[in-house]
């Protein structure tokens, strides 16, 4: 898949709507080559992500990890984490909006990127990337005990319904 990505990307005419181009220096040319469309997923995006992922999966296949490795805990309950984190994330965003702007009405409509109507978002809405990373880290740490508990529930009660969440 990685070889197919390189071959198709070198052709520069199939698999992705945005062609790459030679840039003033080598690093930006490489970045232009690697920049592919994620939404909608292009063939080149799928090849560029699935190829290395399958190589990593093969390389890590025989590796054993500790019983309470955090990655193992999250890996046992991925959908549970995904669903719970969306609610926690939205509540956190509401709290941030209230503390920064004094109102939260704009948090309950469509995001700016998905609406053709005026969204009501305050001017300059958003946060620096370091704030996003801090909130993300705190959220993962806060949800770890809940995910560990739910992984234990799934291990104790082998229900087909629990296996999906």
trRosetta pair geometry for C-beta under 8 A, 3 or more apart (Angstrom, degrees):
i j d omega theta_ij theta_ji phi_ij phi_ji
1 4 5.5 -51 -145 36 32 112
1 5 6.4 39 151 -24 63 101
1 47 4.8 -164 179 -149 87 73
1 50 5.4 -83 166 93 164 95
1 51 3.3 -155 93 -82 102 93
1 54 6.8 97 24 28 134 133
2 5 5.5 -47 -151 30 34 116
2 6 6.6 32 152 -17 65 102
2 47 7.1 156 -88 163 28 87
2 48 7.6 78 -117 -118 65 43
2 51 3.5 156 -52 157 74 146
2 52 6.3 86 -82 -51 121 69
2 55 7.2 2 -25 -30 135 133
3 6 5.8 -52 -149 36 34 109
3 7 6.2 32 154 -17 66 108
3 51 7.8 173 7 -139 53 144
4 7 5.7 -56 -143 41 31 111
4 8 6.0 24 161 -12 67 110
4 47 5.3 -116 90 -143 101 139
4 51 7.6 -172 43 -77 90 133
5 8 6.2 -63 -144 43 23 102
5 9 5.9 19 161 -17 64 114
5 44 5.9 105 -139 -150 83 72
5 47 3.8 175 -73 123 94 118
5 48 4.8 126 -140 -71 150 68
5 51 6.0 -110 -9 -4 128 149
6 9 5.9 -59 -140 40 24 108
6 10 6.3 29 158 -23 62 107
7 10 5.9 -56 -151 31 27 111
7 11 7.0 29 151 -21 60 102
8 11 5.6 -50 -157 28 38 115
8 14 5.9 -91 -161 84 100 93
8 15 4.6 59 156 -12 134 155
8 43 7.1 -77 146 110 165 116
8 44 6.0 -149 101 -91 124 96
8 47 7.1 101 37 40 134 165
9 12 6.9 37 171 -71 44 59
9 15 7.2 -86 -72 77 58 137
9 16 7.5 20 -107 14 79 131
9 20 6.6 35 -179 4 97 134
9 33 6.0 87 155 -171 132 84
9 36 7.7 -87 -102 -76 116 117
9 44 5.9 102 -76 -137 92 130
11 14 5.9 -9 101 27 132 94
12 19 4.9 61 -173 -148 92 105
12 20 6.2 -107 -114 43 103 80
13 19 7.3 11 -81 -100 45 117
14 43 7.7 -18 144 58 79 138
15 42 5.9 94 158 160 61 107
15 43 4.1 -94 -143 71 84 111
15 44 4.1 98 140 -42 114 95
15 47 7.5 -23 -167 11 136 131
16 19 7.5 145 91 -79 97 39
16 36 4.8 -99 -115 -143 146 90
16 37 5.5 160 -153 12 91 97
16 42 4.2 77 -103 155 71 161
16 43 7.1 -121 -52 52 68 74
16 44 4.2 -45 -45 27 115 133
16 45 7.1 118 -100 -29 109 81
17 37 5.7 31 35 -26 95 150
17 42 6.8 -141 -1 -92 75 132
18 35 7.0 -55 102 118 130 100
18 36 7.4 174 58 -133 100 39
18 37 6.0 129 11 -50 106 101
20 29 7.8 87 166 -170 111 62
20 32 4.4 125 -154 137 90 89
20 33 4.6 70 -158 -94 164 45
20 35 6.9 138 -98 51 95 88
21 29 7.8 -100 106 -127 45 76
21 32 5.7 -81 49 167 57 150
22 29 5.4 -1 -142 -118 52 119
22 32 7.8 -165 -87 69 12 150
23 28 3.7 -101 113 105 157 106
23 29 4.4 -154 30 -66 91 66
23 31 7.7 -5 3 54 156 93
23 32 5.5 157 -34 -17 117 137
24 28 6.6 27 48 54 73 137
25 28 5.5 81 62 18 80 100
25 29 7.0 -143 98 -9 38 94
26 29 5.5 -59 -148 36 33 114
26 30 6.4 33 156 -19 68 103
27 30 5.8 -52 -151 34 32 111
27 31 6.4 30 151 -16 64 106
28 31 5.3 -49 -143 40 39 114
28 32 6.2 46 152 -24 66 101
29 32 5.6 -50 -148 34 31 114
29 33 6.4 36 150 -22 62 104
30 33 5.5 -53 -151 34 33 115
30 34 6.3 21 155 -11 66 110
31 34 5.8 -59 -142 43 32 105
31 35 6.1 41 156 -35 66 104
32 35 5.8 -47 -142 21 29 115
34 48 7.0 133 -153 -150 74 145
36 42 5.6 -126 171 59 104 127
36 44 4.4 -142 -133 106 144 110
36 45 4.5 -169 116 -71 121 74
36 48 5.8 153 21 11 145 148
37 40 6.9 26 137 62 119 48
37 41 7.4 167 111 -136 81 20
37 42 4.5 86 62 -21 98 120
37 44 7.8 82 34 62 74 102
37 45 6.0 -93 78 -43 51 129
38 41 6.3 -16 -172 -97 42 64
38 42 7.9 -68 -72 10 16 84
38 45 5.5 154 -98 -141 48 149
41 45 5.1 -129 -158 80 71 132
41 46 5.8 73 163 -53 115 95
42 45 4.6 103 52 1 77 101
42 46 7.2 -144 93 -2 44 84
43 46 5.9 -58 -153 38 33 110
43 47 6.3 29 152 -15 67 108
44 47 5.6 -54 -142 40 34 110
44 48 5.9 32 158 -19 67 110
45 48 5.9 -59 -143 40 27 108
45 49 6.2 9 163 -6 64 113
46 49 6.3 -67 -142 44 25 98
46 50 5.6 7 171 -5 68 120
47 50 6.4 -57 -121 46 21 98
47 51 5.7 28 175 -27 60 115
48 51 6.6 -42 -130 28 15 112
48 52 7.5 2 170 3 48 107
49 52 7.0 -69 -156 44 26 96
49 53 6.1 23 155 -19 64 120
50 53 5.4 -63 -142 42 32 115
50 54 6.1 31 162 -21 69 106
51 54 6.2 -61 -152 34 23 105
51 55 6.7 21 153 -15 61 107
52 55 5.4 -54 -146 38 38 114
52 56 6.2 38 156 -18 69 104
53 56 5.8 -54 -147 38 31 110
53 57 6.3 35 152 -22 64 106
54 57 5.4 -48 -143 34 34 116
54 58 6.5 35 156 -18 63 103
55 58 5.9 -56 -152 37 30 110
55 59 6.4 26 152 -17 64 109
56 59 5.6 -57 -144 39 33 110
56 60 6.0 13 162 -4 69 114
57 60 6.2 -66 -138 48 24 97
57 61 6.5 55 154 -64 60 87
58 61 5.7 -21 -152 -23 31 119
60 63 4.9 -52 -161 18 67 126
65 69 4.2 -33 156 -18 121 159
65 71 7.1 -81 -170 66 166 108
65 72 5.5 -177 97 -50 134 125
66 69 4.7 130 61 -51 81 89
66 72 7.6 -149 79 8 58 143
67 72 7.4 -130 179 94 24 156
68 72 7.4 -163 -165 65 12 121
68 73 6.8 22 -160 -53 57 114
68 148 7.6 29 -146 -131 94 123
69 72 4.1 82 69 3 96 110
69 73 7.1 -167 89 -11 50 82
70 73 5.5 -51 -148 32 37 114
70 74 6.5 28 158 -10 69 104
70 144 6.3 -39 -137 -132 106 124
71 74 6.0 -57 -148 43 32 105
71 75 5.9 35 152 -23 65 113
72 75 5.4 -57 -141 40 29 115
72 76 6.5 33 157 -25 63 103
73 76 6.1 -57 -156 28 28 109
73 77 7.3 -22 162 21 60 104
73 144 6.7 63 104 -157 145 80
73 147 5.5 104 148 118 101 108
73 148 5.0 -28 -151 -89 136 76
73 151 5.5 -123 -150 -13 71 159
74 77 6.8 -86 -150 58 32 78
74 78 6.7 65 158 -89 71 65
74 81 5.7 24 -147 -51 85 162
74 144 7.7 -58 -62 -114 96 73
74 147 5.8 11 -95 158 60 157
75 78 6.5 1 -142 -55 33 100
76 147 7.9 131 68 168 89 95
76 151 4.3 71 96 -125 135 113
76 154 6.7 178 158 69 108 144
77 80 4.0 -40 174 44 102 125
77 81 5.7 111 111 -27 89 90
77 147 5.0 -175 67 -156 135 87
77 150 5.0 90 -118 99 156 117
77 151 5.1 -112 -29 -70 117 82
77 154 6.8 -177 -83 -10 97 145
77 165 7.6 10 -152 139 83 58
78 81 5.9 -56 -148 37 30 109
78 82 6.2 31 155 -22 66 108
79 82 5.4 -52 -144 36 35 115
79 83 6.2 30 159 -16 68 105
79 164 6.8 -36 56 153 159 58
79 165 5.3 -109 94 -136 116 45
80 83 6.2 -58 -147 38 26 104
80 84 6.1 15 161 -9 64 114
80 147 6.6 145 101 -119 117 78
80 150 5.3 -168 163 131 163 159
80 165 5.1 85 -71 162 87 79
81 84 6.1 -65 -142 45 26 104
81 85 5.7 23 164 -21 66 115
81 143 6.2 106 -137 144 87 137
81 147 5.3 16 -80 -99 101 127
82 85 6.2 -59 -141 35 20 107
82 86 6.9 24 158 -24 57 103
83 86 6.2 -56 -160 25 30 111
83 87 7.3 20 152 -9 62 104
83 165 7.4 -35 14 -146 143 100
84 87 6.1 -61 -159 38 38 106
84 88 6.2 30 151 -13 72 111
84 143 6.3 144 108 -137 124 125
84 146 6.7 -154 159 120 166 142
85 88 5.5 -56 -140 45 37 110
85 89 5.7 43 157 -26 70 108
85 139 6.3 88 -142 160 100 123
85 143 6.1 -36 -82 -69 91 165
86 89 5.6 -52 -141 37 26 114
86 90 6.4 26 158 -19 62 105
87 90 5.9 -55 -147 35 30 108
87 91 6.4 27 155 -14 64 106
88 91 5.8 -57 -149 40 31 110
88 92 6.2 34 152 -21 65 107
88 139 6.2 144 117 -144 126 107
88 142 7.4 179 -175 98 151 127
88 143 6.8 -152 19 -72 166 115
89 92 5.6 -55 -148 37 30 113
89 93 6.3 31 153 -19 65 105
89 139 6.6 29 -81 -130 80 156
90 93 5.6 -51 -146 36 33 112
90 94 6.4 37 152 -21 64 102
90 107 7.6 129 -168 172 85 115
91 94 5.6 -50 -149 33 33 114
91 95 6.5 36 151 -19 64 103
92 95 5.6 -53 -152 36 33 113
92 96 6.4 32 151 -17 66 104
92 135 6.4 136 155 -164 144 120
92 139 7.0 -78 -34 -85 162 117
93 96 5.6 -51 -146 37 34 112
93 97 6.2 35 154 -21 66 105
93 107 6.3 157 120 -136 105 125
94 97 5.7 -54 -146 36 30 112
94 98 6.3 31 154 -20 64 106
94 104 5.2 40 -153 -143 84 136
94 107 5.3 139 -98 141 77 170
95 98 5.8 -54 -146 35 29 110
95 99 6.3 20 159 -12 65 109
96 99 6.0 -61 -145 41 29 105
96 100 5.9 10 163 -6 67 116
96 127 7.4 -53 178 -54 146 135
97 100 6.2 -65 -136 46 24 99
97 101 5.5 -32 -175 33 66 114
97 103 7.2 -64 149 89 99 46
97 104 5.0 110 101 -108 124 75
97 106 7.3 -153 -158 62 143 96
97 107 5.4 -155 17 -56 168 126
98 101 7.3 -67 -107 57 13 73
98 102 6.8 45 -165 -119 49 18
98 103 7.3 171 -111 31 56 5
98 104 5.3 -20 -68 -55 86 110
101 104 7.9 139 74 -69 110 48
101 122 4.9 -156 -122 -26 136 155
101 125 7.8 -8 -61 -104 142 92
103 106 7.3 74 115 3 102 92
104 107 4.8 -36 -177 17 79 125
104 108 7.5 69 138 -21 84 98
105 108 6.6 -68 -169 28 40 105
105 109 8.0 29 147 -17 68 105
105 120 6.5 -64 105 139 102 144
106 109 6.3 -58 -158 27 47 110
106 119 6.4 71 -153 145 104 84
106 120 4.3 -157 -99 105 100 98
106 121 5.0 140 178 -88 147 51
106 122 7.0 -154 13 -19 160 71
106 125 7.7 -110 115 -99 149 155
109 115 6.9 13 146 -64 107 158
109 119 6.1 176 96 -154 132 75
109 120 6.7 91 23 39 148 117
110 114 4.7 -117 176 89 113 105
110 115 3.9 136 90 -58 125 112
110 117 7.8 99 49 48 121 101
110 119 6.9 -107 80 -117 74 101
111 114 5.0 71 61 17 83 103
111 115 7.0 175 80 -5 37 99
111 119 7.3 0 174 -133 25 145
112 115 6.5 -78 -139 42 24 99
112 119 4.7 -93 -92 -14 72 161
112 121 5.7 -53 -60 0 115 144
115 119 5.5 128 66 -83 139 95
121 125 4.4 -82 171 -1 109 155
122 125 5.0 121 63 -66 75 96
127 131 4.0 -90 159 79 125 139
127 132 5.9 152 89 -49 111 80
128 131 5.0 100 62 2 75 102
128 132 7.4 -140 102 -4 43 87
129 132 5.4 -51 -152 34 41 115
129 133 6.4 39 152 -18 70 103
130 133 5.7 -52 -148 37 35 111
130 134 6.4 37 152 -20 66 104
131 134 5.7 -53 -147 36 32 111
131 135 6.3 29 155 -16 66 107
132 135 5.9 -57 -147 39 29 108
132 136 6.1 31 154 -21 64 109
133 136 5.5 -52 -143 37 31 114
133 137 6.3 32 157 -20 65 105
134 137 5.9 -54 -148 36 29 110
134 138 6.3 25 155 -15 64 109
135 138 5.8 -57 -146 41 30 110
135 139 6.2 32 155 -22 65 108
136 139 5.8 -57 -147 35 28 111
136 140 6.5 27 156 -17 64 104
137 140 5.9 -55 -149 35 30 108
137 141 6.3 25 155 -13 65 109
138 141 5.7 -57 -146 42 31 110
138 142 6.0 31 156 -21 66 110
139 142 5.7 -55 -141 38 29 110
139 143 6.2 17 162 -10 65 111
140 143 6.2 -65 -144 43 25 102
140 144 6.7 48 153 -48 61 95
141 144 5.8 -34 -154 -2 32 120
142 145 7.9 -57 177 24 35 95
143 146 5.3 -62 -160 46 58 114
143 147 5.7 57 145 -23 84 107
144 147 5.8 -60 -144 40 29 109
144 148 6.1 30 158 -21 66 107
145 148 5.6 -53 -144 36 31 112
145 149 6.3 35 155 -21 64 104
146 149 5.7 -52 -149 34 31 113
146 150 6.4 25 154 -14 64 107
147 150 5.7 -55 -144 40 32 108
147 151 6.2 38 154 -23 65 103
148 151 5.7 -49 -147 33 31 114
148 152 6.7 34 151 -19 60 103
149 152 5.7 -58 -159 34 32 113
149 153 6.6 34 147 -20 66 102
150 153 5.3 -45 -148 32 40 115
150 154 6.4 42 152 -18 66 101
151 154 5.7 -52 -149 37 33 112
151 155 6.4 33 151 -20 64 106
152 155 5.6 -55 -145 36 33 111
152 156 6.2 25 158 -14 67 108
153 156 6.0 -61 -145 41 28 105
153 157 6.1 -23 172 28 67 109
153 162 6.9 -136 123 -147 96 141
154 157 7.0 -78 -130 61 20 74
154 158 7.7 59 174 -99 59 47
154 162 5.0 -177 -113 149 79 121
154 163 7.1 117 -153 -88 111 49
155 158 7.9 -4 -163 -67 23 77
157 162 6.2 98 98 -1 99 161
158 162 7.6 -143 -155 63 22 122
158 163 7.6 30 -165 -59 64 107
159 162 4.2 85 65 7 99 104
159 163 7.0 -155 93 -16 54 81
160 163 5.6 -48 -152 22 36 118
160 164 7.6 33 155 -18 61 97
161 164 6.5 -60 -170 26 36 107
161 165 7.4 -1 151 10 67 106
162 165 6.2 -75 -150 52 42 90
